[in-house]
Amino acid sequence: MEQKAPLGADLIIPLLALGFAIYFFWSIADLAWEAKANGVVIGVALTALVALQIARIGIAVAKGRADLRTDPLWQPRDVLARRLGMVLVTVAFIALLQVLGLTLSLLVAMAAGLAVMGVRKASTIFWISFAVAASAYTLFIALLDAGFPHGPIEHLLARLLP
């Protein structure tokens, strides 16, 4: 008897992406029409990709080639702690975004994520986290003036920079 492919784990990221898209639609409601239009295009594209993935899995299950088991998510066991750690880092990032602002929460989340993934060299963790946070600040706060939350770093740089 042919063993069915366990595709339940393949639904996790699309369902999280769908949740992100819903949040994205909600968060752009008060933006200018240009930003809102861009946000809708991105959100619709993301939602369409999620629908395609769900349809692909649904067809495989309907044809009997797959089931919704989540075995690949839990194996190999030696990386399970890292996976759960990354989930916690992501949840903390989202929870702290409104309080710390984009730059600081991204800096902290990147550092924590790298540490969870096993990066041990402090300078590597610092410079990668700094580069990602600085790039996000430059692009989304300084250049695009996107509606991301501002925290202590954004407020400090607003006073220091013209």
PyMOL commands that set and color helices and strands:
alter all, ss='L'
color gray80, all
select helices_A, chain A and resi 8-27+33-62+71-74+77-116+122-143+152-160
alter helices_A, ss='H'
color red, helices_A
select strands_A, chain A and resi 5-6+66-67
alter strands_A, ss='S'
color yellow, strands_A
deselect
rebuild
show_as cartoon
